Amino acid sequence: MVWIGDDAFPNKQNLLKPYPKNPTFHHEPGVQPEPVPPSELKKIKVFNYRLSRARMVVECAFGILASHFCFLTHRITCHPDLATGMIKAACVLHNFFQDMGDPICRSTVEEILAEPRQIAFTGLLQPMQLPRGFHTSTNSREVKDIFKEYFSAREGALHWQNTSAAVDDL
C-alpha cells in the first residue's frame, strides 16, 4: 500500500509524491545532472497528472466528509485509537445517511461533482500487479518509478491520459 502526497511531504518508500517540475537524471554523485529524454519526460508528466487526479479524489472525499463532521476540520486531540474510531464512525454514518437519501449528503455530493474541474472517476482505478522482487526495502524513487512505468504501460494507461497531461506535444 502507498499513500499519496504533494511536494511538502518527505520522501518515503510508502508515499508517492510528484516528480520535480524540471526533472534531471543523476547517474552518479558528483556528476553533472543530464536533462531527461523526451520519452521519459512524457512518463513523468503522466505520472504527475495521474497522481494529481488521485489527490483530487481524496481531497474531494475528505471535503464531503468534513462538511458534515466538523471535528475533521481541525486537529484531533485525543488518543490515536479513539481518533481512528471517530473517523471510521464518521465514514459509516456518512454512508448510512447517503443510503437513506439524506438531502444534505446528496446535495453536497451533487455540488462537488458539478464543479467544472471534477470528472467522473468511476472505474478508473484498476488493480496493479507489483513486479517480482518488490519488497519493503525498495526506496521511494524505485516505488515512484514502478508506478510511472505502470501508468505508461498498456495495462495501466488510460486512453485520455496523454492528452490530459499535455504530453502529446512533447
N, C-alpha and C positions, 0 to 999 in steps of 0.2 A: 504494500500500500504506500502511496505517496500523497503528500499534501501539496497544495498549490499556493503560491505566494507571489509577491511582487519584488522589486529590487530592494526594498527596505529590509527583507529577511536575510539572514546569514545563509551561506552555502552549507547545506546538509544533504546527506545522501537520500533522505526520505522527503525532501522538499524541492519541488520543481519551481524554479523562478526563471524569468526570461533571460535569453542571451542578451549581451550588451547591444546597444543600437549600432555601434560600429565594431563588430567583432573582428578579431585577428587570430591567426594561428600562432601559437607559441610552441615551437618544436623543442627547444632546449633552453634551460636557464642561461641568461646572458646573451642569447642570440636575438637579433633584431626581429620583432614580430612581422609576419607577412600578411598581406591582405587575404581575405577569404575568397576562394574562387567563386564565380557566379553560381555554379550548381549547388555549392554548399550554402551560399547566401540565401538561395531560394528555400532550402530546407529550414534554415534558421528563421526566416521570415514566417514560414508556415507554422513552425513550432510556436513562435511568439504569438501569432494570431490565434492558434488553437488554444494556447494557454490562457490568453486574454478572454476568449469566449467562455472557457470553463470558469474562470474567476467571476465573470459577469453573472453566470448562472448561480453560483454560490452566494454572491452579494445580493442578488435579487431574492433568493430564497430566504436569506437572513433578514433582509429588509421587510419581507412579508411577515416573518415570524416576530421580529422586533416591534412591528407596528401594533401587534396585539398583546405582547408581553413586555411591558416597559422595563422589567428587570434586565432585559438583554441590551438596553441602550446605555448602560454604564457598567463599570467594573463590578463583578460579582464578588463580594467579600464574605465568603463562607468556605467551609472545608470543601476540597475538590470533589469528594464523593457526593456531597449534598448538591453542589453546583451541577454535576453530571446528571443527577436525578431530576433537578429542576428543568434542565434543558430538554431531557427526554420527555418529561411530563408536558412541557410546552409543545413539543412536536406532536405528541399523541393528541393533546387537546385541540391543537390547530387542525389536525387531520380529521378528528371527530366532528368539530364544528363545520368544517368544509363539507364533509359527507352528509351532515344533517341539513345542508342547504342554508347555513348561516349567511345572511346577506352581507355582513361586514367582511367576512373572509372572501366571499365571492367577488364583491366589488373591488377589494384591494387587488386580488389576482387579476381581474379584468383590466384595472387601471395600469398595472405594471406591464401586462402583456400588450397593452395598446400603445406603449411608448414606441416611437419610430425606430430606436436602436435595437429594440427587443425582437428576436427572431425565434420562431418555434424550435425547441431543442429536442423534441420527441424523437427517439430512435437514433440519435447521432452518436451516442456512446456505444461502442462495441467492446466485447471482452478482448483483452490483449494477452497474447502468449509471450511470456518472457523467454528470452533465448536461454539455451542450455548453459550452465555455468554461472547463471546470475545468482549472486549470493549477497548477504548483508554487508560484506566488506567493500562492495563496489562503491567508488567515490561519487560525489554529487555530479561531477562533469560526465562520468560514464553513464549514470542514470539518465541525465538530460539528453545525452547523445542517443541512447536507446529509444527514448520517446521521439526524438527528432527524426530518426530513421524510420520508425514505425509510422509516423504521421505522413511521411513522404512515400512510403511503400504502398503497393497495390492494396494490401489488406487493411491498411489504416488510413488511407487517403479518402477524402470526401470530394465529390465531383466539383464542388464550387470553391474549394479552399484556395486554389491558386489565384482565382480572380479576386476573391475577397481579401486575401493577404497581399494583393497587388504585386505578385511575383511574375505575372505573365509578361511584364515589360522588361524583366531582367535578362 
